[in-house]
Amino acid sequence: MNFSSEFTLLLRARYPLIYVPTGEEERLEKVILQVAQGLGDRPIYIWDFVDGYQNNPNDPGFGKRNPLQALEFVEKFPANSPVIFILRDFQRFLEDVSIARKLRNLARSLKSQPKNIVIIAPSISIPAELSEVLTVLEFPLPTGAEIRQEVQSLLIAMGQKLGEQVIDELVRSAQGLSMERIRRVMARAIAAHGEVQPEDVELMLEEKRQTIRQTQILDYYPAQEQISDIGGLDNLKDWLLRRGGAFTDKARQYGIPHPRGLLLVGIQGTGKSLTAKAIAHHWHLPLLRLDVGRLFGGLVGESESRTRQMIQLAEALAPCILWIDEIDKAFSGIDSRGDGGTTNRVFGTFINWLAEKKSPVFVVATANNIQALPPEMLRKGRFDEIFFVGLPNQEEREAIFSLHLNRLRPHNLKGYDLDRLAYETPDFSGAEIEQTIIEAMHLGFSQNRDFTTDDILTAASQIIPLARTAQEQIQLLQNWAASGKARLASRQSNKWLNQK
């Protein structure tokens, strides 16, 4: 059900107080006007703090700088008169006791009348005493069809023609932006060179990065890493390579659904985050990084609103990769948190979306402690696959050493004994191997010479790997993987699993 249909249903069902969080005030009011016309040209009265009611023919400016008077205006109309009252930025006054009380009184009286109050606000800010009387209705960002219509209307107005492929790229690059931002970028392009050009796709992408940064929920992460930068993990890499074309129209015609996502469980420093970045680069998709902690706000309904905003933005930017790092820390012990059930509600919204989503948003979640994840997260249908990323075996350690040394000393790679390095670093993760090389570089640099194999081994002897300091926790994780509850990311099981 789209916004217009849902909004119409709420009006007909006589929901008295409707709260619409959006920054697209002008576009929303245009949609409300269209709905009102479909309901027999229902009158609309719009109020804001500076100008009061602007379209009140009897008393223009009524309620100016007086929000309580703006609510009293509602009662001036006959009980059987269908009217829509739009209150802009009214969330700023909801904490006032007289405003809150008046709204609750109106909610009681308007239930039997065809009058509706619509509060338009840039974000959700609802005090507890009004949470039961206000109905929150999300206003989605422009769809691809709406953006295409806007772009084509602009081109017609300018007398300009663009190829369908260029228009498709412009529309795709603009998805996830508000209509006002899209118009602003198009105006900037026209001001720069007098017309819209194919290169203006980059302007849209830059505006999109700016928008994502302003949400303070998602980060637009530039992914330069390649799958070839991952040492080992051959099973996982093969799985990813087979799904490289799964977002194409050809895959849809074949009957393949959009890939859902991937849960990478394993020991810290084994390449889980690197894999998320490499997927985005290899599939040529934007990478969005979610810090789950940013979803939680202090006001009633704010956390749930941020979660819905995150989902809305990710789906608007689809196809894309949504990377959630260390998801186990965000949702561990949710039943025991004393936050009034907020974490449970956020978690419920999130996993329901994982199971029900139809949009091409590929979720890559990483976790270090599988025991901390709620069982619902591991149920089939949330992710396409769960992979266990364990400690690299000797062959994989050699590949990891080769990758790092080839990047740092490509001219002298043969000068390092890779076999010996891999043999002498049992239980080392990929991150610990990288740190060992960095420490060896410091040793060589401090003596004004290049670092050697012996320097790396000396550095390795001074590092105590996590596999030894957290042996019990890692053993539990290895046992869980050995029980067949996840696919192994490596073709060759490491020694821990062999022992199992």
Secondary structure as UniProt FT lines:
FT   HELIX           3..12
FT   TURN            13..14
FT   STRAND          17..21
FT   HELIX           25..38
FT   TURN            39..40
FT   STRAND          44..48
FT   TURN            49..51
FT   STRAND          52..53
FT   TURN            54..55
FT   TURN            60..61
FT   TURN            63..65
FT   HELIX           67..72
FT   HELIX           73..76
FT   TURN            79..80
FT   STRAND          83..88
FT   HELIX           90..93
FT   TURN            94..95
FT   HELIX           97..110
FT   TURN            111..112
FT   STRAND          115..121
FT   HELIX           128..130
FT   TURN            131..133
FT   STRAND          135..136
FT   HELIX           144..158
FT   HELIX           164..174
FT   TURN            175..176
FT   HELIX           179..193
FT   HELIX           198..200
FT   HELIX           201..215
FT   STRAND          218..221
FT   HELIX           227..229
FT   HELIX           234..242
FT   TURN            243..247
FT   HELIX           249..254
FT   STRAND          261..266
FT   TURN            268..269
FT   HELIX           272..283
FT   STRAND          287..290
FT   HELIX           292..295
FT   TURN            300..301
FT   HELIX           302..316
FT   STRAND          320..324
FT   TURN            325..326
FT   HELIX           327..331
FT   TURN            332..333
FT   HELIX           334..336
FT   TURN            340..341
FT   HELIX           342..356
FT   STRAND          361..367
FT   HELIX           370..372
FT   HELIX           375..378
FT   TURN            380..381
FT   STRAND          385..389
FT   HELIX           394..408
FT   HELIX           410..415
FT   HELIX           418..423
FT   TURN            426..427
FT   HELIX           430..446
FT   TURN            447..448
FT   HELIX           453..461
FT   HELIX           466..469
FT   HELIX           471..480
FT   HELIX           481..485
FT   STRAND          487..488
FT   HELIX           495..499
//
